[in-house]
């Protein structure tokens, strides 16, 4: 089985972002998507701290300490990019002006419920940030994550046990093992990594995953 690494996952997400889309990339794994957006597509990246028109990460030595994304990582600004007030940024997010947001997650249910701000651990620091605004405000919410925890538990679950960020908001998961569509009918596997079968994926997740008609056989 050939798991996708983080760069391969970011590249796969980038393939599905269309021309002209306004997109927010969440803190963590999703920020890497910016480095793989097709050069022949005009895509507008927004950051909740007040940027629109972000480009890929700067080359080493070219970082501007005053030009960062919401995760405090250095970024670049493309020609025509803009800075604006934090409140205007959240109005953009809440007002339905973003086509896609890409978020990380602790858990996602087969029906698209998202839990990504707290595990319920009393010693953990809650970090909701703008995730609730993005998950509900964007026209589409994608999740990019490793499918299993370090303990081997599936992050794709029948029902979230962690505090909920948003209900029925995630339409697709991009993971290191598979690409999975979510909705009222459950979880449909549309792509698998080489060497992994649908039955093996069902075994590791413990879920009755639906096999898409076009899913290649492993």
Backbone bond lengths (Angstrom), bond angles and torsions (degrees), N, CA, C in turn:
res aa  C-N    CA-C-N  psi(-1)  N-CA   C-N-CA  omega(-1)  CA-C   N-CA-C  phi
1 X - - - 1.456 - - 1.527 109.47 -
2 X 1.321 116.57 129.39 1.462 121.80 -178.26 1.529 110.08 -106.04
3 X 1.328 116.22 91.24 1.465 119.91 177.40 1.525 110.00 -63.04
4 X 1.315 116.43 144.95 1.453 119.68 173.40 1.521 109.32 -78.33
5 X 1.348 116.13 137.89 1.455 118.73 173.45 1.527 109.04 -83.25
6 X 1.311 117.20 -178.96 1.458 120.45 -173.81 1.527 112.16 -65.38
7 X 1.318 116.80 -37.28 1.464 119.23 178.45 1.524 110.91 -66.92
8 X 1.326 117.20 -40.95 1.463 120.23 178.60 1.525 111.21 -65.20
9 X 1.330 117.23 -37.60 1.453 120.62 176.68 1.525 110.57 -63.90
10 X 1.338 116.11 -44.11 1.466 120.13 179.82 1.519 110.82 -63.55
11 X 1.312 116.61 -40.13 1.469 120.82 178.65 1.530 110.87 -63.86
12 X 1.350 115.92 -38.08 1.471 119.47 -179.58 1.530 111.16 -67.50
13 X 1.323 117.39 -41.08 1.464 119.94 177.08 1.521 109.73 -62.26
14 X 1.327 116.42 -44.45 1.465 121.09 -177.27 1.526 111.93 -58.31
15 X 1.329 117.37 -33.03 1.465 120.96 179.83 1.528 111.97 -59.74
16 X 1.327 117.01 -30.51 1.465 120.97 -173.00 1.527 113.57 -94.88
17 X 1.319 117.87 3.96 1.464 120.22 178.91 1.522 108.24 -92.23
18 X 1.330 117.74 117.68 1.469 120.47 -170.54 1.524 113.77 -83.17
19 X 1.312 114.63 166.61 1.456 123.35 174.48 1.519 110.55 -53.88
20 X 1.340 115.56 133.56 1.458 121.13 174.45 1.509 115.90 81.24
21 X 1.335 118.23 4.06 1.466 120.65 -176.62 1.520 111.69 -75.62
22 X 1.332 114.93 144.03 1.459 122.62 170.75 1.518 107.21 -100.53
23 X 1.334 116.61 122.11 1.463 121.04 -165.14 1.527 110.79 -134.65
24 X 1.330 115.96 139.22 1.461 121.92 170.87 1.523 108.28 -112.17
25 X 1.330 116.07 131.27 1.459 121.75 177.62 1.524 108.58 -106.79
26 X 1.323 116.87 118.66 1.448 121.42 -176.27 1.514 113.17 -70.04
27 X 1.324 114.89 167.43 1.462 122.51 -179.66 1.534 109.37 -65.10
28 X 1.330 116.00 144.42 1.459 121.13 178.56 1.520 111.77 97.91
29 X 1.326 117.21 -140.32 1.460 122.29 -176.86 1.530 113.75 -50.69
30 X 1.333 119.82 -42.94 1.465 119.47 -175.01 1.532 115.36 -59.58
31 X 1.334 118.39 -25.34 1.470 118.74 -178.04 1.528 111.62 -61.24
32 X 1.337 117.29 -26.03 1.461 120.72 -179.47 1.510 113.80 -67.36
33 X 1.322 118.02 -17.47 1.465 121.54 -179.69 1.529 110.90 -61.04
34 X 1.326 117.27 -32.25 1.472 121.47 -178.06 1.522 112.26 -57.31
35 X 1.321 117.81 -30.05 1.463 121.42 -176.94 1.522 113.43 -78.78
36 X 1.347 117.90 -7.28 1.464 120.21 -174.56 1.522 113.30 -125.27
37 X 1.316 117.59 11.73 1.461 119.28 177.93 1.527 109.79 -66.82
38 X 1.322 118.03 135.14 1.476 120.53 -177.57 1.525 111.75 -58.11
39 X 1.322 116.26 133.42 1.462 121.11 -176.85 1.520 112.33 -66.53
40 X 1.335 117.28 -21.95 1.464 119.77 -177.52 1.536 112.65 -89.83
41 X 1.338 117.61 6.19 1.456 120.75 177.17 1.537 109.91 -114.66
42 X 1.325 115.59 137.31 1.455 119.52 174.25 1.528 107.51 -90.91
43 X 1.331 115.28 110.48 1.456 122.37 -177.45 1.524 107.61 -127.12
44 X 1.331 116.48 135.37 1.459 121.89 -174.33 1.525 109.66 -106.11
45 X 1.326 117.04 111.45 1.455 121.56 179.98 1.521 110.11 -92.54
46 X 1.331 115.51 128.92 1.456 122.56 -179.80 1.524 109.62 -111.40
47 X 1.325 116.95 142.96 1.458 121.75 174.34 1.511 108.97 -121.87
48 X 1.340 116.58 137.73 1.457 119.95 -171.98 1.526 113.64 -66.92
49 X 1.346 118.07 -14.31 1.456 118.83 176.26 1.530 112.37 -83.04
50 X 1.366 116.91 3.84 1.454 119.07 170.69 1.511 116.34 111.67
51 X 1.330 117.22 44.00 1.464 121.99 177.90 1.523 109.78 -131.42
52 X 1.305 116.20 144.53 1.458 121.94 170.78 1.518 107.42 -139.58
53 X 1.332 115.80 128.75 1.459 120.10 -177.77 1.515 112.62 100.19
54 X 1.340 117.06 33.01 1.466 120.40 177.61 1.517 110.87 -71.49
55 X 1.324 115.16 147.54 1.453 121.98 174.61 1.522 110.11 -108.58
56 X 1.328 117.69 -164.45 1.464 120.99 179.45 1.520 111.75 -70.18
57 X 1.310 116.08 174.13 1.463 121.38 177.89 1.531 109.69 -62.18
58 X 1.337 118.06 145.14 1.468 120.46 179.91 1.521 111.71 -72.30
59 X 1.307 115.60 157.66 1.466 120.86 174.56 1.523 108.97 -67.39
60 X 1.319 116.08 153.58 1.462 120.72 178.58 1.523 110.21 -56.33
61 X 1.312 116.00 129.53 1.464 121.21 -179.00 1.512 113.27 95.18
62 X 1.346 117.31 -14.27 1.476 120.93 -179.13 1.524 112.07 -103.21
63 X 1.319 117.93 10.41 1.461 120.84 -177.82 1.534 110.80 -66.75
64 X 1.311 115.45 141.38 1.459 122.79 173.73 1.524 106.76 -110.46
65 X 1.336 119.57 114.16 1.464 120.71 -175.60 1.526 113.58 -63.26
66 X 1.331 117.43 -15.03 1.458 120.59 178.94 1.532 112.60 -97.83
67 X 1.343 116.13 1.97 1.464 120.57 -179.89 1.526 107.79 -119.50
68 X 1.330 115.88 93.24 1.464 121.83 -174.94 1.529 109.85 -134.59
69 X 1.340 114.71 161.04 1.462 119.49 174.54 1.526 109.64 -92.92
70 X 1.321 116.67 -173.65 1.469 120.72 -176.50 1.521 112.36 -65.17
71 X 1.326 117.60 -20.85 1.457 121.68 177.11 1.507 113.34 -91.47
72 X 1.341 116.77 10.08 1.464 124.39 179.49 1.530 112.75 66.43
73 X 1.326 116.61 22.91 1.459 121.11 175.26 1.525 109.23 -91.45
74 X 1.330 118.22 141.77 1.469 119.92 177.94 1.525 111.12 -65.83
75 X 1.324 116.38 138.66 1.460 122.30 179.63 1.520 109.12 -133.41
76 X 1.320 116.04 174.30 1.460 121.47 173.16 1.523 108.48 -112.02
77 X 1.321 115.77 163.37 1.452 121.39 177.46 1.516 108.09 -121.28
78 X 1.322 117.11 125.56 1.456 122.02 -178.37 1.531 110.73 -77.04
79 X 1.335 117.69 159.92 1.470 119.68 175.08 1.527 110.81 -53.60
80 X 1.325 116.47 132.28 1.456 121.07 -177.35 1.511 113.76 89.75
81 X 1.334 117.25 -4.38 1.459 121.13 178.68 1.517 111.45 -65.49
82 X 1.336 116.13 160.55 1.461 120.05 -174.12 1.523 111.26 -140.24
83 X 1.347 113.80 150.68 1.463 122.09 170.54 1.523 108.21 -107.15
84 X 1.329 117.45 147.56 1.459 119.35 176.63 1.519 109.61 -156.87
85 X 1.329 114.68 171.26 1.456 121.43 -175.24 1.531 110.93 -64.75
86 X 1.328 114.65 148.86 1.463 121.54 178.79 1.535 111.48 -56.01
87 X 1.320 116.30 -39.70 1.469 119.68 -179.86 1.522 111.24 -65.55
88 X 1.337 117.36 -37.17 1.464 120.36 177.30 1.522 110.51 -65.90
89 X 1.327 116.15 -35.83 1.457 120.48 178.77 1.529 110.75 -62.96
90 X 1.333 116.72 -43.36 1.463 119.86 179.98 1.526 111.23 -71.48
91 X 1.328 117.06 -30.66 1.470 119.23 174.58 1.524 110.32 -64.71
92 X 1.325 116.08 -36.24 1.462 120.75 176.55 1.527 110.24 -64.35
93 X 1.335 116.30 -43.59 1.454 121.48 -178.54 1.522 111.84 -67.70
94 X 1.320 116.43 -44.04 1.459 120.83 -175.65 1.527 112.65 -78.91
95 X 1.318 115.73 -20.96 1.462 119.88 -174.50 1.507 115.11 -88.64
96 X 1.321 117.92 6.75 1.461 120.67 177.80 1.510 114.20 78.35
97 X 1.340 117.26 24.09 1.459 120.60 -176.53 1.534 113.22 -91.82
98 X 1.336 117.42 -6.01 1.461 120.97 177.29 1.524 109.79 -98.52
99 X 1.324 115.82 134.14 1.464 119.91 178.75 1.520 111.71 -77.60
100 X 1.339 116.21 -40.44 1.462 121.41 -174.22 1.523 109.00 -142.22
101 X 1.326 116.71 140.16 1.462 120.53 162.56 1.523 107.47 -122.88
102 X 1.321 115.78 146.21 1.463 122.27 178.48 1.524 106.72 -118.86
103 X 1.319 116.70 118.05 1.455 121.92 -174.16 1.527 111.22 -123.70
104 X 1.321 116.00 157.26 1.449 121.48 168.24 1.522 109.01 -86.12
105 X 1.333 116.94 174.46 1.465 119.16 -178.18 1.518 111.25 -157.58
106 X 1.343 114.20 149.77 1.461 121.19 168.24 1.525 109.84 -87.82
107 X 1.336 115.90 -37.27 1.462 121.93 177.31 1.526 108.99 -149.76
108 X 1.333 115.34 148.55 1.459 122.04 170.38 1.525 106.42 -137.32
109 X 1.332 116.91 133.97 1.464 119.39 178.58 1.525 109.89 -86.14
110 X 1.318 116.15 162.20 1.459 121.65 -178.78 1.524 112.24 -63.93
111 X 1.336 116.49 -16.67 1.466 120.78 178.85 1.529 112.45 -98.74
112 X 1.353 116.21 4.21 1.449 119.91 174.80 1.514 116.27 97.48
113 X 1.334 118.72 6.95 1.459 120.25 174.49 1.528 109.17 -69.58
114 X 1.320 115.87 143.66 1.464 121.57 -174.59 1.523 111.40 -119.70
115 X 1.329 116.41 134.39 1.467 123.04 172.33 1.530 106.85 -129.28
116 X 1.333 116.75 108.74 1.469 117.37 -176.27 1.525 114.28 -143.37
117 X 1.339 117.75 14.91 1.459 116.91 -178.46 1.520 114.56 -117.57
118 X 1.323 118.79 -13.96 1.459 120.73 -177.71 1.524 108.78 -163.93
119 X 1.337 116.09 140.20 1.464 120.02 178.78 1.521 111.93 -94.34
120 X 1.327 117.07 -4.20 1.450 119.77 -176.08 1.517 113.36 87.27
121 X 1.331 117.13 -6.61 1.462 121.75 177.25 1.532 108.42 -65.05
122 X 1.338 118.66 123.65 1.463 120.23 -177.27 1.525 113.51 -63.90
123 X 1.346 116.90 -17.77 1.465 120.42 -179.81 1.534 112.53 -94.77
124 X 1.342 116.56 -6.33 1.463 120.38 -179.65 1.526 110.21 -83.76
125 X 1.318 115.53 152.25 1.461 121.31 178.93 1.525 107.86 -94.95
126 X 1.333 118.93 116.29 1.476 120.22 178.27 1.523 110.47 -61.96
127 X 1.311 116.61 142.53 1.467 120.57 -177.50 1.522 109.99 -144.74
128 X 1.333 115.99 69.77 1.459 118.28 -176.48 1.520 111.84 -71.73
129 X 1.336 118.52 -35.63 1.463 120.72 179.68 1.517 111.46 53.08
130 X 1.339 116.08 -134.24 1.459 120.51 178.71 1.508 113.52 -100.62
131 X 1.346 116.74 14.77 1.466 120.11 -173.14 1.524 112.72 -60.84
132 X 1.331 117.73 -40.90 1.468 119.54 -179.21 1.526 110.62 -65.53
133 X 1.332 116.11 -41.11 1.462 120.42 179.32 1.529 110.99 -63.72
134 X 1.327 115.85 -41.98 1.466 120.48 -178.99 1.523 111.76 -69.77
135 X 1.322 116.58 -46.98 1.466 120.63 -174.68 1.523 112.24 -60.49
136 X 1.325 116.46 -35.17 1.456 120.51 -178.16 1.525 111.78 -95.11
137 X 1.330 116.88 -29.82 1.459 120.06 -175.05 1.516 114.79 -82.01
138 X 1.339 117.66 -31.70 1.464 120.32 -178.78 1.524 110.49 -73.42
139 X 1.326 115.61 150.78 1.468 119.59 179.92 1.524 111.95 -68.86
140 X 1.333 116.79 -30.82 1.468 121.88 175.30 1.519 108.39 -137.74
141 X 1.331 116.19 139.24 1.460 121.51 175.34 1.517 109.11 -117.84
142 X 1.332 115.58 119.43 1.460 122.21 174.13 1.528 107.77 -103.37
143 X 1.333 116.85 148.10 1.460 121.81 172.50 1.521 108.85 -116.23
144 X 1.320 115.28 133.89 1.461 122.11 176.79 1.529 106.72 -118.03
145 X 1.325 117.22 118.73 1.466 119.86 -175.84 1.524 110.76 -162.78
146 X 1.317 115.67 160.09 1.460 120.35 167.55 1.526 106.60 -74.60
147 X 1.316 117.23 136.67 1.462 120.74 -169.85 1.520 112.92 -71.72
148 X 1.328 117.61 -27.88 1.455 121.83 -178.09 1.520 111.03 -116.37
149 X 1.320 116.38 148.53 1.461 121.21 173.62 1.530 109.37 -74.28
150 X 1.320 116.33 173.33 1.468 120.14 176.88 1.521 111.56 -63.06
151 X 1.324 115.40 -22.64 1.472 119.93 177.98 1.530 112.25 -87.50
152 X 1.336 117.37 -2.19 1.457 121.33 178.38 1.513 114.69 89.69
153 X 1.329 117.33 8.51 1.465 120.56 178.24 1.526 110.12 -84.35
154 X 1.317 116.35 144.97 1.461 121.02 -179.70 1.525 110.30 -75.37
155 X 1.342 115.90 134.31 1.467 120.83 173.78 1.531 110.78 -84.19
156 X 1.326 116.46 -16.89 1.462 121.14 170.65 1.523 106.74 -87.67
157 X 1.322 116.79 120.37 1.459 121.15 -171.00 1.534 110.29 -132.40
158 X 1.315 115.59 164.17 1.465 120.41 175.28 1.530 110.27 -68.08
159 X 1.330 115.70 -42.15 1.462 120.98 179.08 1.517 108.80 -145.99
160 X 1.328 117.17 132.61 1.463 121.42 -178.57 1.530 109.93 -65.38
161 X 1.321 115.32 136.61 1.465 121.13 175.03 1.523 111.48 -105.48
162 X 1.320 118.05 -9.86 1.458 122.68 176.05 1.534 109.55 -91.42
163 X 1.339 117.48 162.17 1.480 120.09 178.27 1.528 111.36 -55.03
164 X 1.317 115.76 135.50 1.458 121.80 -173.41 1.528 112.14 -80.49
165 X 1.323 115.48 136.91 1.462 122.44 172.88 1.522 109.95 -89.18
166 X 1.342 116.26 -46.09 1.456 121.30 179.91 1.519 110.31 -158.52
167 X 1.308 116.37 149.00 1.465 122.07 -178.92 1.527 110.86 -96.08
168 X 1.325 116.10 134.72 1.473 123.04 174.19 1.525 112.38 47.14
169 X 1.326 116.16 43.81 1.467 120.23 -176.29 1.524 113.40 -107.80
170 X 1.329 118.57 -21.49 1.468 121.72 -176.83 1.520 110.07 -88.45
171 X 1.326 116.71 125.61 1.465 119.92 179.41 1.521 112.76 -99.84
172 X 1.338 117.24 -23.01 1.469 118.89 -177.46 1.525 110.58 -153.13
173 X 1.335 115.85 141.43 1.461 123.49 173.25 1.523 108.90 -110.20
174 X 1.328 115.58 131.32 1.460 122.99 171.31 1.527 106.57 -110.08
175 X 1.322 116.60 112.53 1.462 119.89 -176.19 1.521 110.29 -125.02
176 X 1.328 114.66 177.49 1.462 120.38 179.47 1.522 112.31 -74.79
177 X 1.351 117.63 -11.43 1.459 121.09 -178.98 1.524 113.79 -112.97
178 X 1.334 117.20 -29.35 1.461 119.29 -173.38 1.523 110.50 -163.71
179 X 1.321 115.12 160.88 1.458 122.66 169.13 1.523 105.98 -107.67
180 X 1.333 116.05 127.69 1.463 120.84 -169.67 1.518 110.05 -132.94
181 X 1.329 116.40 126.62 1.461 121.60 174.31 1.523 109.61 -88.36
182 X 1.331 115.93 143.59 1.455 121.96 -177.50 1.519 110.55 -122.61
183 X 1.324 115.95 153.37 1.459 119.44 178.29 1.509 111.03 175.41
184 X 1.340 116.95 -172.09 1.474 121.04 -178.08 1.526 113.24 -56.68
185 X 1.333 116.53 -28.98 1.457 119.71 -178.89 1.510 114.61 -84.30
186 X 1.324 117.36 -2.69 1.462 120.62 -179.71 1.509 112.64 112.04
187 X 1.324 116.60 -159.18 1.457 123.34 -174.98 1.531 109.97 -103.30
188 X 1.333 115.69 123.02 1.463 121.38 -178.90 1.523 109.31 -113.81
189 X 1.314 116.69 121.84 1.461 122.42 -179.07 1.525 108.82 -83.58
190 X 1.349 116.35 120.75 1.454 119.61 -178.67 1.529 112.96 -108.27
191 X 1.344 117.16 -17.88 1.461 120.87 175.66 1.521 109.12 -147.73
192 X 1.324 115.20 144.37 1.464 122.35 174.77 1.524 109.54 -126.29
193 X 1.325 117.32 150.17 1.457 119.38 173.48 1.525 108.81 -70.39
194 X 1.317 116.33 157.32 1.466 121.23 179.18 1.523 110.60 -58.35
195 X 1.310 115.09 134.09 1.457 120.60 176.01 1.510 115.18 89.79
196 X 1.349 117.34 -1.05 1.462 120.72 178.87 1.521 109.42 -112.02
197 X 1.314 116.85 128.71 1.466 121.30 178.67 1.526 110.17 -95.05
198 X 1.308 115.78 161.31 1.456 120.18 177.87 1.529 110.46 -63.09
199 X 1.321 116.77 -35.45 1.469 119.25 179.67 1.528 111.00 -67.54
200 X 1.337 116.74 -37.50 1.465 120.05 177.92 1.522 110.51 -66.53
201 X 1.330 116.10 -37.77 1.460 119.51 178.15 1.531 110.75 -67.29
202 X 1.314 116.19 -39.65 1.470 119.53 175.49 1.529 110.47 -60.02
203 X 1.316 116.00 -37.62 1.466 120.14 -178.19 1.530 111.45 -67.18
204 X 1.328 117.57 -42.86 1.467 119.31 -176.65 1.527 112.06 -75.56
205 X 1.331 117.55 -27.30 1.456 119.93 178.62 1.524 112.88 -91.06
206 X 1.340 115.83 -23.48 1.455 119.78 -176.43 1.511 112.82 70.79
207 X 1.341 116.96 24.67 1.461 121.58 -175.61 1.532 111.31 -123.16
208 X 1.324 117.52 149.93 1.473 121.45 178.07 1.530 110.63 -81.87
209 X 1.304 116.40 67.76 1.457 121.14 -175.31 1.524 111.47 -63.49
210 X 1.323 115.41 142.70 1.464 122.07 178.49 1.514 108.58 -86.29
211 X 1.296 117.04 138.03 1.464 122.27 178.63 1.519 109.14 -95.54
212 X 1.336 116.50 119.71 1.455 120.26 177.60 1.510 109.73 -65.38
213 X 1.323 116.34 146.92 1.447 121.62 -176.39 1.533 111.98 -59.87
214 X 1.344 115.82 -32.13 1.467 119.03 -177.09 1.524 113.60 -92.81
215 X 1.329 117.12 6.25 1.459 120.31 -176.72 1.535 110.75 -65.02
216 X 1.342 117.64 121.88 1.477 119.90 179.31 1.523 110.26 -65.07
217 X 1.301 115.72 147.34 1.460 120.80 176.23 1.522 109.92 -79.78
218 X 1.341 116.91 137.19 1.468 120.86 178.99 1.514 109.89 -96.92
